[in-house]
Amino acid sequence: MRKFFISLFLIVLLFSCGKKEKPIEIDNENNLSDNVTEEAPVKEKKIITITAVGDIMLGSNYPSDSSLPPGNANILKDVETYLKDSDITFGNLEGTLFDSGGNPKSCSNPSVCYVFRTPSSFGQYLANAGFDVVSIANNHNGDFGPVGRAKTKENLDNLGIKYAGLAGTDEFIIFEKDGIKYGFAAFAPNNGTVSINDIPHAEKIVKQLRENSDIVIVSFHGGAEGDEYQHVPKRNEMFFGENRGDVYDFAHKMVDAGADIVFGHGPHVIRAVELYNNKFISYSSGNFATYGNFSLTGVKGIAPLFKIKLDENGDFTEGEIISIYQVKGSGPKVDTKKRALQKVIELTESDFPDTPLSFSSDGIITKKK
C-alpha cells in the first residue's frame, strides 16, 4: 500500500511539472489579447477658439445707394479665411439689416449722427464668413425704430446667426454648437438696449448664464469715441451728454458674476486688453468692416482680429492678434505692418502694466509665467 501512494505522488508531481503556462498572445494591432486589461484612453481636454472683431457695417442703402459698395460687393471676402476657422465667431452688428421701411431717426446734429440700413442680402456675407453670434446692443440698432429692429432679428434668424442685447425681449441667448452650450449677453448705454449702467441687472443675467452654460461670452458697447479716447480711464465716461459707462468696472463685475470672456466695442478705436482672474477682456476692437460714412483716418482705420483659446473651464490659455486695416471705399484686409498689434501692446502696457499677458512680434498672446 505504501508503494502505491509513493507511485501516485510521483505521477502527480511529474504531470504538474510538465504542464506549460499558456503564453500571452499579441493580436495584429499590436495590442495585448483579452487576457490582459487595457488602460482606458486619456480623455483629451477640449480647447475652444473664439474669434472676435469689432464694429461691422457692410454698407447702407440709406439715405441712398451711394453708401453701398459698388455692385453690392462683399467687403469681407479678403478676411473670410481668418473668421470662419473657429468654434465661435463674434462681431458687433453696427446698424440694421433689412431693405426698406421703418422710421429713420432724426438727428439734431447730422455731423455726429448717422443712420444705417444694410440690405438683407448682405446678411449672407456674415453667414458665409462664419459669424455665429452678433451684438445688437448699440446706438445704431434703433436707427429705424421698432420695424428696423424686428426686421433685423427676422433676417438674422433666417441666417441662423444668434444675437442679444435688446431690453425686455432679447437680453441674452443660450445656444449649443458641437456639444458645447454657450451663453451670450450684450450691453450698451443706448435706449432699448440692456443697460451697461445697470450693473445689478447685468450681474443677474450673467449669473443665470453661468448656471446654464458651459462658456459665457459678454459683449459691451461703451466708452467715449475717437482718437483722444484710446485709454481706459477706469471711471464713467460721458460723451455728448450720455453716460457711456465705466467699462473697467463693468468688465470686472461681469467676470466676477461668471463671464469667461468679455469683448468691448464702441469707441471706434482700439483699446487695451487685460487678463483678469484668468479671463480675457478686450476693451475695444475698433472698426473692423465699416463701409461708407465711417471715418477711417489714423487709428480708426486699424483693428485687431482676436483669436482667443479657452480651456473647458473658460480660462484663457493663449491667443492671437491678426492686424486688420481699412481704407475709404474698401473692405478689411490683413495688415502686414501689424499696426493693430503694435497699438494693442502699447495701450496694454500703458493702461494695465501688471496684467499677466505677453505678446510676441507675430501676434501670439501668452500668459506670463
C-alpha positions in Angstrom: 0.0 0.0 0.0 2.9 2.4 0.9 4.4 1.7 -2.5 1.1 2.6 -4.2 0.9 6.0 -2.6 4.5 6.8 -3.4 3.9 5.9 -7.1 0.8 8.0 -7.2 2.6 11.0 -5.7 5.4 10.7 -8.3 2.9 10.6 -11.2 1.1 13.7 -10.0 4.4 15.6 -9.5 5.6 14.6 -12.9 2.3 15.7 -14.5 2.3 19.2 -12.8 6.0 19.9 -13.7 5.3 19.1 -17.4 2.3 21.5 -17.7 3.1 24.7 -19.6 1.5 28.2 -19.0 -0.4 29.5 -21.9 1.6 32.3 -23.5 0.2 35.9 -23.7 -0.9 36.4 -27.3 -0.5 39.6 -29.3 -3.1 40.5 -31.9 -2.5 42.0 -35.3 -3.0 45.5 -33.9 0.0 45.0 -31.5 -2.4 45.1 -28.6 -2.5 42.7 -25.7 -5.1 40.0 -26.1 -8.2 39.7 -24.0 -6.4 38.1 -21.0 -4.6 41.5 -20.4 -6.6 44.5 -19.2 -6.2 47.6 -21.5 -5.8 51.0 -19.9 -8.7 53.4 -20.6 -7.7 56.1 -23.1 -6.9 59.5 -21.6 -9.7 62.0 -22.5 -8.3 64.9 -24.5 -9.0 68.3 -23.0 -11.2 70.5 -25.2 -9.8 73.8 -26.2 -12.3 76.3 -27.6 -11.3 79.0 -30.0 -13.3 82.2 -30.1 -12.7 84.7 -32.9 -13.9 88.3 -32.2 -14.0 91.5 -34.1 -15.4 95.0 -33.5 -17.8 97.1 -35.5 -19.4 95.7 -38.7 -21.5 97.8 -41.1 -21.2 96.3 -44.6 -22.9 99.2 -46.4 -26.1 101.2 -46.2 -28.9 101.9 -48.7 -29.9 105.0 -46.6 -30.1 107.8 -47.5 -29.1 106.5 -50.9 -27.4 103.6 -52.6 -24.2 105.7 -52.9 -23.4 104.3 -49.4 -23.2 100.7 -50.7 -20.1 99.1 -52.1 -20.0 99.1 -55.9 -22.0 96.1 -57.3 -23.2 95.3 -53.7 -19.8 93.6 -53.2 -18.9 91.5 -50.2 -16.3 93.6 -48.4 -15.5 90.6 -46.1 -14.1 88.5 -48.9 -10.4 89.2 -48.1 -10.7 88.2 -44.4 -13.2 85.3 -44.5 -10.5 82.7 -44.0 -9.5 84.3 -40.7 -13.1 84.5 -39.4 -14.5 81.1 -40.0 -11.8 78.7 -38.7 -13.0 78.9 -35.1 -15.5 77.3 -32.8 -17.4 80.6 -32.3 -17.1 83.8 -34.3 -18.5 87.1 -32.9 -18.8 90.7 -34.0 -20.8 93.9 -33.3 -23.5 94.5 -35.9 -23.5 98.2 -36.2 -26.9 99.1 -37.7 -29.9 97.4 -39.0 -30.2 94.5 -41.5 -33.3 95.0 -43.8 -34.2 96.5 -47.1 -36.8 99.3 -46.8 -39.3 100.9 -44.5 -39.1 101.9 -40.8 -38.8 105.4 -39.4 -35.3 106.7 -39.7 -34.2 108.5 -36.5 -33.9 112.3 -36.7 -30.5 113.8 -36.0 -30.3 117.3 -34.4 -26.6 117.3 -35.3 -26.0 115.3 -38.5 -22.2 115.7 -38.2 -22.2 113.3 -35.2 -25.3 111.2 -36.1 -25.6 108.6 -38.7 -28.4 106.2 -39.8 -27.5 102.8 -41.2 -29.7 100.3 -43.1 -27.8 97.3 -44.6 -29.7 95.4 -47.2 -30.9 92.0 -46.0 -28.9 90.2 -48.8 -25.7 91.3 -47.2 -26.5 89.1 -44.2 -25.4 86.2 -46.3 -21.9 87.7 -46.3 -21.9 87.4 -42.5 -23.1 83.8 -42.6 -20.5 82.9 -45.3 -17.8 84.3 -43.1 -18.8 82.1 -40.2 -20.4 84.5 -37.8 -22.2 82.6 -35.1 -23.4 85.4 -32.9 -23.6 89.2 -33.0 -24.3 92.0 -30.6 -27.3 94.2 -31.5 -26.8 96.3 -28.3 -25.6 99.6 -29.8 -26.7 103.1 -30.8 -27.5 102.1 -34.4 -29.7 99.1 -33.9 -32.6 101.5 -33.3 -31.9 103.6 -36.4 -35.3 102.7 -38.0 -37.3 102.2 -34.8 -39.3 99.0 -33.9 -39.7 98.0 -37.6 -36.0 98.0 -38.2 -35.3 96.0 -35.1 -37.9 93.4 -35.9 -36.8 93.0 -39.5 -33.1 92.8 -38.4 -34.0 90.0 -36.0 -36.0 88.2 -38.6 -33.2 88.3 -41.1 -30.6 87.1 -38.5 -32.9 84.3 -37.5 -33.2 83.2 -41.2 -29.4 83.1 -41.4 -29.0 81.1 -38.2 -27.0 83.9 -36.6 -27.6 84.3 -32.9 -27.9 87.8 -31.2 -28.7 89.5 -28.0 -28.8 93.0 -26.4 -32.4 94.3 -26.5 -34.0 95.2 -23.2 -37.0 93.1 -22.3 -37.0 90.9 -25.4 -33.6 89.6 -26.3 -31.4 90.3 -23.3 -29.4 87.1 -23.7 -29.3 83.8 -25.6 -28.2 80.3 -24.8 -27.3 78.1 -27.8 -25.4 74.9 -28.5 -22.7 74.1 -31.0 -20.6 71.0 -31.3 -21.8 69.7 -28.0 -20.9 72.9 -26.1 -23.5 75.2 -24.6 -22.7 78.9 -24.9 -24.4 81.7 -23.1 -24.2 85.2 -24.7 -25.3 88.6 -23.4 -24.7 92.1 -24.8 -25.0 95.5 -23.1 -24.9 99.2 -24.1 -25.9 102.7 -22.8 -28.5 103.3 -25.5 -32.3 103.4 -25.4 -33.9 100.0 -25.9 -30.7 98.0 -25.1 -29.7 96.1 -22.0 -28.1 98.8 -19.9 -24.3 98.8 -19.3 -25.1 101.2 -16.4 -27.5 98.8 -14.5 -24.8 96.6 -13.0 -27.1 94.6 -10.7 -29.3 93.6 -13.6 -26.3 92.7 -15.8 -24.9 90.6 -13.0 -28.2 88.7 -12.7 -28.2 87.9 -16.4 -24.6 86.7 -16.3 -25.2 84.6 -13.2 -28.1 82.9 -14.9 -26.0 82.2 -18.0 -23.3 80.8 -15.7 -25.7 78.3 -14.2 -27.0 77.1 -17.6 -24.0 77.3 -20.0 -20.5 75.8 -20.4 -19.0 79.0 -21.8 -20.3 82.6 -21.1 -19.5 85.4 -23.5 -20.3 89.0 -22.7 -20.2 91.9 -25.1 -20.5 95.6 -24.3 -20.8 98.8 -26.3 -19.4 101.5 -24.2 -16.9 104.3 -23.7 -16.3 107.7 -25.4 -15.5 107.8 -29.1 -12.5 109.0 -31.1 -8.7 109.3 -31.2 -8.4 111.0 -27.8 -10.3 108.2 -26.1 -8.0 105.3 -26.7 -7.2 104.8 -23.0 -9.4 103.1 -20.4 -10.0 105.8 -17.8 -11.4 103.5 -15.1 -14.4 105.8 -14.4 -17.7 106.7 -16.0 -17.2 108.2 -19.5 -19.5 111.0 -20.6 -19.8 111.7 -24.3 -22.2 114.1 -26.0 -24.1 114.3 -22.7 -24.6 110.5 -22.5 -23.2 108.2 -19.8 -21.2 105.6 -21.7 -20.5 103.6 -18.6 -17.4 102.7 -16.6 -16.2 99.9 -18.8 -13.4 98.8 -16.5 -15.8 98.3 -13.5 -18.4 96.7 -15.8 -16.0 94.2 -17.3 -14.6 93.1 -13.9 -18.0 92.7 -12.4 -19.2 90.6 -15.3 -16.2 88.3 -14.8 -16.9 88.1 -11.1 -20.5 87.2 -12.0 -19.4 84.3 -14.2 -18.3 85.6 -17.6 -15.5 83.6 -19.3 -14.6 86.3 -21.8 -15.6 89.9 -22.4 -15.4 91.8 -25.7 -15.8 95.6 -25.9 -16.6 97.9 -28.8 -18.0 101.4 -29.3 -15.1 103.9 -29.2 -14.3 103.3 -32.9 -10.6 103.0 -31.9 -8.5 100.2 -30.3 -8.2 100.0 -26.6 -6.1 97.8 -24.3 -6.7 94.2 -23.3 -6.4 92.6 -19.9 -6.3 89.2 -18.1 -8.5 89.4 -15.0 -8.9 86.2 -12.9 -7.7 84.2 -15.9 -10.4 85.7 -18.1 -9.6 87.7 -21.2 -11.0 91.2 -21.6 -10.8 93.4 -24.7 -11.9 97.0 -24.1 -12.4 97.9 -27.7 -11.7 96.3 -31.1 -12.3 99.4 -33.2 -13.7 99.5 -36.7 -13.5 96.1 -38.4 -15.6 96.2 -41.5 -17.3 99.6 -41.8 -18.1 100.9 -45.3 -19.3 104.3 -46.2 -20.0 107.0 -43.5 -17.2 105.9 -41.1 -14.0 107.8 -40.5 -11.1 105.5 -41.2 -8.2 108.0 -40.7 -5.3 107.2 -38.4 -6.1 104.7 -35.6 -9.7 104.5 -36.7 -8.6 102.6 -39.8 -6.8 99.7 -38.0 -8.4 96.9 -35.9 -7.4 93.7 -34.2 -9.0 90.3 -35.1 -8.7 88.3 -31.9 -8.4 84.5 -31.8 -8.7 83.6 -28.1 -8.3 80.0 -26.9 -10.1 78.9 -23.7 -10.0 75.6 -21.8 -13.0 73.7 -20.6 -13.3 76.0 -17.6 -13.4 79.1 -19.7 -9.9 80.2 -18.7 -7.6 81.9 -21.1 -4.8 79.6 -22.5 -3.4 81.6 -25.4 -4.5 83.9 -28.2 -3.5 85.6 -31.4 -4.0 89.1 -32.8 -4.3 89.4 -36.6 -3.9 93.0 -37.6 -6.5 94.4 -40.0 -6.7 97.7 -41.8 -9.3 99.6 -43.9 -9.1 102.5 -46.3 -12.1 104.5 -47.6 -14.0 102.7 -50.2 -12.5 99.3 -49.5 -13.1 96.4 -47.1 -10.9 95.0 -44.3 -7.5 93.5 -45.3 -4.7 91.8 -43.3 -2.1 94.4 -42.4 1.5 93.2 -42.9 2.7 96.2 -40.9 0.9 94.8 -37.8 -0.2 98.2 -36.7 -3.2 97.0 -34.7 -0.9 94.6 -32.8 1.5 97.3 -32.0 -1.3 99.6 -30.8 -2.8 96.9 -28.5 0.7 96.3 -27.0 1.3 100.0 -26.5 -2.1 100.6 -24.8 -2.0 97.5 -22.7 1.5 98.3 -21.4 0.2 101.8 -20.5 -3.2 101.0 -19.0 -2.6 97.6 -17.5 1.2 97.3 -16.9 0.7 94.5 -14.4 -1.6 92.3 -16.4 -0.1 88.8 -16.9 0.0 88.8 -20.7 2.9 88.6 -23.1 2.8 89.5 -26.8 5.2 88.1 -29.5 6.2 90.1 -32.5 4.0 87.9 -34.7 0.9 88.5 -32.6 0.8 85.4 -30.2 -0.6 86.2 -26.8 0.5 84.1 -23.9 0.3 84.1 -20.1 3.3 85.4 -18.2 4.9 82.7 -16.0 
